[in-house]
Every structure is written in C-alpha cells, then in structure tokens.
Amino acid sequence: MPSMRSDNANPLGPAIKAAEPPPAVMPDYVLIAVAFILTSIGVVMVFSASGISSYAKLNDGTYYLKKEIIWVLLSWGGMLFTAFFDYRFYKRIAPYLFGFSILLLCLVLIPGIGKEVNGARRWMNLGPLDFQVSELAKLSLILFVSSLVARAGDKVRDTRVFFLILCPVGLMAGLTLLEPDFGMAGVMTVISLAILFIAGARFIHLGSVLAMAAPLAVLMVAIKPYRMRRIFAFVDPWADAQDSGFHIIQSLIAIVSGGVFGRGLGMGDAKRFFLPEQHTDFIFSVILEEAGMIGMVLILVLFAILGWRGFRVAMKCSDPYGSYLAFGITFTIMLQAVVNMGVAVGVLPVTGLTLPFVSFGGASLISIYLGVGILVNISTREAVRRKMLYEKHRAGCRGNRRPHLPGHRTGALV
C-alpha cells in the first residue's frame, strides 16, 4: 500500500524521470468532455422525467428544466474558476472553508433558515433556488482532510495523528446526521477513510473505525422507523409493495420494461406518477426505461472514462496534496454513481444520493463541477511542472556537450 513521502514524491505513482518527454500543457479535454456529455444527458433526462409531474403540480412542464439549466450554467462558471485557480491555495484556506461549512450545517438546522422537505432539513434558500448545504460541505471536507493527510506525512500511521484527522470528519458527519441525512454522512466517512487508506494508514486503525462505526450505524437505523422500513424493503420489497417497497418495485418495473433498446425518449411510464423522485434519486431508472440497456452501457462507459482520467491525475501528480485531492474528488464521484445506480437496480437500499452530473440537483452539480475544475487545474499544473523539468534537463545536457579528455568524466577535476 502506498504511503506518504516527501513533498516532492508522488504518494500514488512512480517518480517522474527528468528525461521523460513532457506532456502538452493543456486542460484535460477528455475529462471535461465526458463531464459535459453526462450533464447534457442529464438535462434531457431531467426534462423527460419531470415534465409531466411539474406540469400537473406547477402548471409548468419546463419548471425543473429551467432550474436545471441555471444550475448547469452556474456549475460551468464554478468549474472555470477552479480550473484556473491554483489548487495549492486551498491547502492554506482549507481550515476556513471547513469552518464555514460547519457554520452552514449548524444554520440549516434552525427552523426558518433551513428548509424542511419530507421531514429532512437539508436545504437553504438562494433566491429562487434551493441548495443542499451538505453537498458543498462534502467538498470542503475533501479539501481539509487532504491537507491534513499531506501535512501529516508518514505520521498518518501514528494512532494519535490518525484519530485526530478523523475528529473533523466525525463533527461534519454528525451534523449531517442531525438533518437527517444518513447517506451523505456515510459518504463523508467513507471518502475520508479512503484518503487515509491511500496515504498509508494502518489497517488496524481503519479496521477499528469500521468496527466502531458498524454498531453506531445499526443503532442509527434502528432508532428511525423509516430507515428500518428501507432495510426491510431492500430485503423483500414485495412484503410492503404499497409503502416502503414501492420505490424499488417501480424502479425495477421501469428497468425491465426498457429492455435492450428502451421505449424511446419521453415514452416511459415510470414518470407518470408511478416512480417517486424520478428526476433525482431514480433518474437512472428512467434512463434504462427510455434508453434501455444501450443507455445503461453508455452511462457506465462515460463514468468509467471519467474515473480513469481522474485517478490518472492523482497517480501522475507529484505533490502529495494534489494527489490526495484528485483521488478524493474522483473517488467521491465514482462512489455516488455506484451507490445511485445500485439503488436503482435494487442491489443497495435507498440512500437518497443523486447520480453525479445527471440527476436534478443544484448544490450537487455545483460541488461536482468545482471538483472537476480542481482536477483540471491539478493536471495542467503537473504538465507545466513536467515540461519545466524536461527543459531544465535538456538545458543541462546541452551545457555539457564540450569535448573532454580521455578517461575523465564530465565535470571531474583534471
């Protein structure tokens, strides 16, 4: 397992040879293109999934489409900002961003400030738009944990240092649980442990955290009846087909009815008041119903490419902080995608996590694109560093091209 080394060593990949030809200094257009394609699919599917319900409830079939377009434009603006902003600056301001996120997570719990939907107080108003505080807090946590781990170096294997790094994770996850948002709190914890894992944390420390978290998770599920119903519905959705198992059953019906080629864009039945949260949590089910297995393969391939490019950035980055940051952002996107799709096909219980880039959701989309911009910035700056190293090596070689006496090495005293 790779571990932290000096600031000039890559914690994930091999050292770069000075004589290695440098890559072109340009943004990772493959990463950007895949993100844009997924978002374009998302805009189309959000309109398809929400048009009927929004017209029935709000007398405006394009209500969610218009809001989604606004969020997309804001997200792209955020990506451009982080793509051209030196990622190393976040290492210095990460504690302040984390503290601000903690403040927002506290404020959202206050009635009148936080907006309650379906019994959960997770949203704050931003004019005509609502944003989920925990989505932005999640990104600040990745920035903060990556900075702590990078500063800790090899001391991340020390018991005291390991658990000190987890203290802010526990604080943020605990506040998120109070909303309540069990799924997001779990994601925050898993992301932090994953960063610690690739930093070289000891297995006994990671295992002890999991051992302590398991009974706590069971307790959190047991004290909330709706969470227990979700677990029972996951095990046997048909036991309560009209209540707790309704989501999963309708999702599976939509997927099966799509077949290989799908029923056609806009022709699905799931969105006709059969499948709840069809434009957010279960948009993958709508995609499979209307685009079939072909659509599913396309989505899987796009996420696979995105994961490859993101982890590639982490592997090639020579700066530990940049490497951990790139890994954390990419891992978050892939984890949420796997969980969302797993819920849709019935292999995981309902969590409330959206499908990155595709589901309707403002704060989620902005958070993801801020992360994509950071990935682009890391990859571009690493390419610049390699180019400078290569040119320095070339200049050194040219400087030593004078004739030498036989039997003497270059630069040796005669």
N, C-alpha and C positions, 0 to 999 in steps of 0.2 A: 504494500500500500504506500503510495507516495506521501511524503511528509514535507513540512515547510523547511526551506533552507534560507540562504541569504537573500537580500533584496534583489540580487541580480540573477537569481536562479529561478527557473520555472518549476513550480510545485507539481505541475501536471505532465509536462512534456520534457523531452531531452533538450540539452543546451544547444544553442544555435551556433553553428560554425561560422567564423568570420568570413571564410572564403565562399560561403554559400551564396549563390546568386539571389539578389533581393527580389521580393515580390513587387508588383506595381503598386504605387502608393495611390490607392483609390478606395472608395467605400465598398463594402461587401454587397455588391448589387444583387447577388443571388439571395442573400438573406432578406434584403429589402423587398425584392420582387415576390418572394414566397409570402411574406407578411402582407403585401398589398393584394395578392391573389386571394389569400384566405379572407381578408377583410371584404373584398369585392363579393366573394361568395356569401359572406355573412350579411352584407347589405341586402342582397337579392333575397336571401332566405328569411331574413327578419321581416321583410315586406310580405313575402309569401305566407309566412307563419302567423303574422299578426294582423293582416289586412281585415279579415272577416270579424275577428273579435273586437278590434279597435273601432270598426265601423258600427258594430252593434252597441258597444258601450259608450263611445265618444262621438258617434256620428261622423267619424273621420277615419277612413281606411288607410290613410297615409300618416297617421299620427306618430307611430313608432318609427316609420321610415324617416320622417323629417328629423326627429330627435337623433336617430342613429347617424344620419349624415352630418349633423352638427358635431356629434361626439367624434366621428371619424376625422373631420377637419381639425378639431382641437387636438386630437391624438397625433395627427401627422405634424402639426406645428410643434408639439412637445417632442416628437422624435427628432425633428430638425434641430431643436435647441440642444438636446443631449448629445446628438451626433457630432456637433461642432464645439462642444464644451468639454474641456479636458477632464476625463473621468477621475484623475488623481486628486482633483479638488474635493471630490466627495469624501475622500478619506479624512479630510480635516473637518468638514461640516457634518459628517455622518451623525455624531452625537446630538447635534442641534436638530437635525431632521428627525431623528428618533424621538427626541423630547417633544417636538411639535406634534408628532403623530400620537404620542401618548396623551397629550392635551386634547387633541381632537377625539380620541377614543373615549376620553372622560366626558367631553362635552356632548357627544352623541347619545350618551345615556340619560341626559337630562331632558325631561318632557318639555316640549316647546322649542327645543333646539334640535334634538334628534327626531327624525320622522319614523313613526312606527308603521310597519306593514306586516300583516299576517302574524302579529304577536312579537315581532323582532324589531328592535330599534337600532338599525344599522346605517341609516341614510341621513344626510344633511342636505338642505336646500341650497342651490346655487342659482338663484333667479328662477327661470322656468325649468331648470334641470335639477335632478337629484343625483348625488354621488355617494357611493358606498365608501365610508372612511377606511375600513379595514383593507381595501384594495390598495390604497396609497400607502397605508401603514406597512403593508407587507413589503413593498419595495424599499421603504426606509429601513426595515429590519434587515433586508439582504445587504444594503449598503453598510449598516452598522456592524453586523456580525462579520462580514468580510474584512472590515477594517480591524476589528478586534483580533481576528484569527491571524491576519497578516502581521500585526504588531506582536502577537504572542510568539510567533515563530515555532521553534521546537518545544517551547514551554506549553504548547497546547496539549501535550501528553501528560502534563502535571495535573494531578487531581484538583488542586485548588483553582488553577487557571481555567481548567475545563468547565467547572461548575460556575465560576464567576462569569464566564462568557454566556452561560445559559440563563443567568439571572434576568437580563433584559428580555430574553425570549419568553421566559415564564411570565413576566409582567405584561407584555403585549398580548400573549396568548390568553392570559387570564382576563384581561379587559375585553377581549374579543368574545370570550365565552359568556360574559355578562350581557351581551347584546340580545339574545344569544346567537352565536354563530360557531357551532361545533366544528363544522367542516373547515372553515377558514383557520380556526385555532389549530386544528390538526395539521393543516398545510404549513403554517408558520413554523411549527415544531419540527416537522419532517425536513423542511428546507434547511433549517439551522443545523440539524444533525447531519444532513448530507454534506454541508460545507465543512463541518468539523471532521467528518469521515475522510474526505479527500485531503484534508490538511494533515492527516496522520494521527488523529485522536485514537486513543487506545480502545480496543474492542470492549474491554471490561467496563470502561466508562460509558460507552454508547449503550452497552447491554444493560447497565444499571439504570440508565434513564428510561429505556424501554420497559424494564421491569417495574419501575415506579409509575410510569405513565399508564400501563395496561389496567391496573385496578382502578386508577383515577378515571380513565375513560369509561370503564364499566359502570362506575358509580354515577358519572355524569349522564350516561344513557338511562340508568335505572331510575333516577330521580325525576326524569321528564317523561311522562307517559307517551308523548308524541314520538319521542326518539325510540322508545320500546316498540311502538307500533311500526315504525320504519324497519326495524330489525326483523320483526315477525313477518312483515310484508316482503322483505327481501328473501327470507327463508321459504315462505309459502304465500305468494301474493293472492292466490285464489281463495285463501281462507277468509279474507275480508275484501272481496273484489270491488265493493262499492265505496270503500273508505280508504284505508291505509294502503291497500294493494292496487288502487285504481291507477295511479301514475304508471307503475311498472307494467301493468297489464295493457294499458292503452299504448304505451311505448312499444311493447313487443308486437302488438297487433299492427301498428303502423309500419314497423320494420319488416314484418313478414309480408304484408300486403304490397310492399315496394318491389319485392322480387329482385331480379338481376338488373333490369333497366329502369325501374321506377315507374310511377304512374304519370309522370310528367310534371313540370313546374306549375305550381298552383292548383294541381288536380288532387292533392291529398285530402283525406278526410279527417286526419288527426286534429288539424287546426279548427275544425268545425265544432268546437266546444267539447271535443272528446278528450284531448290531451291538455292538461293544465300546464302552465309555464312553457308553452310550446316555442316561444321566441327567445327564451333564456336558457333554463336548465335542460330542456329537452329538444333543443333545435337540431341536435344530431339525429333524433328520431324522425323529424320532419324531412331532413335531407335524405335519409335512407328510404323513406316512403316515396318521395317525389323523384329522387335520382337513383334509387336502388343501390345495388352492390357496386356499380360503377362509381357512383358518387362517394360511397364509403372508401373505396380504394384511392380515389383522388385525394380525399381529405387525409387519409393515412400517409400517402406518399408525400404530400406537402408538409405535414408535420415532421415526417422522418427527415426530409431535407433541411427543414428549419433546425431540428435538433442537431443534425450533423454539422451545420455551419456554426451554430452557437457553441457546441462543445469543441469544435475545431479552434475557435477563437480562444477558448480557455486553455487548450493544450499548447497553443503557439505563443501565448503571452508570457514574456519573461519576468514580468512584475507579479509577485505573489498576490497583491491586492487586486490587480486587474484580472488575474486568472481566477481567483475565487469569486469575484464579482460576476464575471462572464458565466462561470459554472452555475452560480446561484440563480441568475436570471433565466438561463436556458432550462435548468432543472425545474424551475417553477412553472414555466410554460408547458413543458412536457408532462409534468405531474398532473397539472389541472386538466390537460387534454385527455390523458389516460383515464383519470377519475371520471370526468364528464361522460366520455364515451362508454366507460364501464357501467355507469349508472343507466345509461340509455338502453344498453343491451341486456341489463339485468344481472350482471356479474358482481355489482357492488351496490350497497344500499344507497338510497337517496341522500345526497350531501348538500345540495344547493350550490355547487360550484358550476360556473359557466364554462363554455367552450371558448378558449382564447381566440381572439380575432373574429370569431364567428357569431357568438351569442350577442343579443342586445344587452348593453350594459355600459354606461359611460365611464365610471371610475375604473372598471376592469380594463376597458380598451385603452384608456389614457395610461394607466400603470404599465400595461404590456408594451405600448409603443415608447414610453420613456425608457423602458428596459432595452428595447430593440435599438434605440438611439445610442445608448451606452455601449451596447455590443459593437455597433458600427464604429464608435469612437475608439474603443479598445483595439479593434482590428486595424484601423487606419494608423493609429499611433505606433502600433507594433511594426507595421510595414515601414513606417518612417524610420524607426529605430534600426531595423534590419538594413535599410538602404544606407543609412549613415555609417553603420558598422562595416558594411561591404565596401563603401567608398573609402573609408579610412584604411581598410586593409589593402585595397588596390593602391592607394597613395603610398603606403608603406613599402609595398613591393616595388613600385616604380623608383622609390628613393634609394633602393639597394641594388640597382642594376649597373653599378660601376664594376670594372674588372678587379679581380682580387689575385693576390699572389698564390701560387700553388701551395696546397697544404694548409692554407689558413681559412678559417670560417668567416663568413660575413660579419663585420663589426668587431672581430677579435683584435686585440692589441698586437702590433708587429714588433 
